[in-house]
């Protein structure tokens, strides 16, 4: 058999050469099994260095330093140095101080009885005690005399005595007062009011009787002790 006949009688002939596998197809064409049908690609020369060098350096450095430091050194140095120096208690710095008060009173008196009337001034003393623990925080007495040379008053009215009681409301005071002269001609029972300023209390009262008399009184007392 000739070479051509032998070639034609076989479907294909495998040829192995240098590790490559080739064969002849039915048309006597040499087919290389390593041939993928893609054009040859020339590879770049191997330089020995890394193929992909990521030179992107993230230079973003967060240098934002939160230096917000709460330096609030607000110290409440409010020291309550209010010392209640009121030895007698009571109102302290906000009202009438407890204690003993002494002072003077002036009563202006006028008798309005026709033919026998007259007027005079009775000067005397007032003693008060302020004690906030009592039912009547203010209590005291009044005493006064007519001028010796005012014979009408000394003969008709005689010595005057009375009492005074009351309460306090802050620096204000009020209450009632009553009294009489030695003959019973001058008699009163009236409300009184007053006010305190520091260690001093000032007060007053007034009244009268129809067709008989009129009177008004003013007094001032000062704290002398607990």
C-alpha positions in Angstrom: 0.0 0.0 0.0 1.3 3.4 -0.9 1.8 6.2 1.7 -1.1 8.1 0.2 -3.4 5.2 0.4 -2.4 4.6 3.9 -3.1 8.2 4.8 -6.4 8.2 3.1 -7.6 5.0 4.6 -7.2 6.4 8.1 -9.5 9.0 9.7 -6.6 10.7 11.2 -3.0 10.1 12.3 -1.7 11.4 15.6 1.8 13.0 15.6 3.6 13.6 18.9 6.5 16.0 18.8 8.2 17.7 21.6 5.3 17.4 24.0 2.8 18.8 21.5 0.0 16.7 20.2 -1.0 17.1 16.5 -3.0 15.1 14.1 -4.0 14.9 10.4 -7.6 15.4 9.8 -9.6 13.7 7.1 -8.5 16.3 4.6 -4.9 15.5 5.3 -4.5 18.8 7.2 -2.1 18.9 10.2 -4.0 20.1 13.3 -2.1 21.4 16.4 -4.2 20.7 19.5 -2.4 23.6 21.3 -3.6 26.0 18.7 -6.6 27.8 20.3 -7.4 29.7 17.1 -6.5 33.1 18.9 -3.9 35.3 17.4 -0.5 35.0 19.1 0.0 37.6 21.9 3.5 38.9 22.5 4.0 38.9 26.3 5.9 41.8 27.8 9.4 41.2 28.8 9.7 40.0 32.4 11.6 42.6 34.4 11.6 40.7 37.6 9.5 43.3 39.5 6.0 43.0 40.8 3.4 43.2 38.0 1.0 45.5 40.0 2.5 48.1 42.3 -0.2 50.0 44.1 1.4 53.3 44.5 -1.8 55.0 45.7 -0.8 56.2 49.2 -3.7 57.2 51.3 -2.2 60.4 52.6 -5.4 61.3 54.3 -4.4 61.6 57.9 -7.1 62.7 60.2 -5.2 65.3 62.2 -8.3 66.7 63.7 -7.6 66.6 67.3 -10.6 67.3 69.5 -9.0 69.8 71.9 -12.4 70.8 73.4 -11.6 70.6 77.0 -14.4 71.6 79.4 -12.5 74.0 81.5 -15.6 75.3 83.3 -14.3 75.8 86.8 -17.4 77.6 88.0 -17.4 76.8 91.6 -20.4 77.8 93.6 -18.7 79.9 96.2 -21.8 81.4 97.5 -21.5 81.0 101.2 -24.4 82.0 103.3 -22.7 84.2 105.8 -25.9 85.7 107.1 -25.6 85.3 110.8 -28.6 85.9 112.9 -27.2 88.1 115.6 -30.6 88.4 117.3 -29.9 87.1 120.8 -33.6 87.2 121.6 -34.9 85.3 118.6 -38.1 86.5 117.2 -38.0 88.3 113.9 -34.3 88.3 113.6 -33.2 90.5 110.6 -36.7 90.3 109.1 -39.0 91.6 111.9 -39.3 93.1 115.3 -36.6 91.8 117.6 -37.5 90.2 120.9 -36.5 92.1 123.9 -37.3 94.9 126.4 -38.1 98.3 125.0 -38.3 101.6 126.9 -39.2 105.1 125.9 -41.5 108.1 126.1 -45.1 108.9 125.4 -47.0 112.1 124.8 -50.8 112.3 125.1 -52.5 115.4 123.9 -55.8 115.7 125.8 -58.6 118.1 125.3 -61.8 118.2 127.4 -64.7 119.7 125.4 -67.3 119.9 128.2 -68.6 123.5 128.1 -67.5 125.9 130.9 -65.2 123.3 132.5 -63.2 122.2 129.6 -59.5 122.7 128.9 -56.5 121.0 127.3 -53.2 119.8 128.4 -50.3 117.4 127.6 -49.5 114.3 129.6 -45.9 113.3 129.3 -44.6 110.0 130.6 -43.0 106.6 129.9 -43.7 103.4 128.0 -42.2 100.0 128.8 -42.7 97.2 126.3 -41.6 93.6 126.1 -41.6 91.8 122.8 -41.6 88.0 123.1 -42.5 86.1 119.9 -43.2 82.9 121.9 -46.2 84.4 123.7 -49.9 84.6 122.7 -49.5 88.4 122.8 -46.0 89.0 121.5 -46.1 92.7 122.6 -47.1 93.7 126.1 -46.4 96.8 128.2 -47.6 99.6 130.3 -48.0 103.4 130.0 -47.7 106.0 132.7 -47.8 109.8 132.4 -48.4 113.0 134.5 -49.8 116.4 133.7 -47.6 119.5 134.1 -47.4 120.5 137.8 -48.3 124.1 136.9 -51.4 123.1 134.9 -53.7 123.2 137.9 -56.8 122.4 135.9 -55.4 119.1 134.7 -53.7 118.1 137.9 -56.9 118.7 139.9 -59.4 117.3 137.3 -57.5 114.4 135.8 -54.8 113.1 138.1 -52.1 110.6 137.1 -52.7 108.5 133.9 -51.9 104.8 133.6 -52.7 102.2 131.0 -51.7 99.0 129.2 -50.7 98.1 125.7 -50.8 94.6 124.0 -50.4 93.6 120.4 -48.8 91.5 117.7 -46.1 91.8 115.1 -46.2 91.3 111.4 -42.7 91.7 109.9 -41.7 95.2 111.0 -45.3 96.3 111.7 -47.1 96.1 115.0 -50.7 96.6 116.1 -53.0 95.8 119.0 -55.1 97.5 121.6 -54.5 99.9 124.4 -56.6 101.0 127.4 -56.2 103.2 130.4 -57.5 106.0 132.5 -56.6 108.9 134.8 -56.9 108.8 138.5 -60.3 110.5 138.6 -61.9 108.4 135.8 -62.5 111.4 133.7 -60.1 110.5 131.0 -60.7 106.9 129.9 -59.6 105.2 126.6 -59.9 101.8 124.9 -58.5 102.1 121.4 -56.5 100.2 118.7 -52.9 101.2 118.2 -50.4 100.7 115.5 -46.7 101.1 115.0 -43.6 100.2 113.1 -40.0 99.1 113.9 -36.8 100.5 112.5 -33.8 98.8 113.8 -34.1 98.7 117.6 -36.7 101.4 117.7 -40.5 101.1 117.7 -42.8 104.0 117.1 -46.5 103.9 117.7 -49.7 105.9 118.1 -53.4 105.8 119.0 -56.2 108.4 119.1 -59.9 108.6 120.1 -62.5 110.6 122.0 -66.0 110.8 123.3 -68.8 112.9 121.8 -69.1 116.2 123.7 -66.6 115.1 126.3 -63.0 114.8 125.1 -60.5 114.1 122.3 -57.1 112.7 122.6 -54.1 111.5 120.6 -50.9 109.8 121.7 -47.5 109.1 120.2 -44.7 107.0 121.7 -41.2 105.9 120.8 -39.3 103.1 122.5 -35.8 101.7 122.0 -34.6 98.2 122.7 -32.5 98.1 125.9 -31.9 94.4 126.4 -33.0 90.9 125.8 
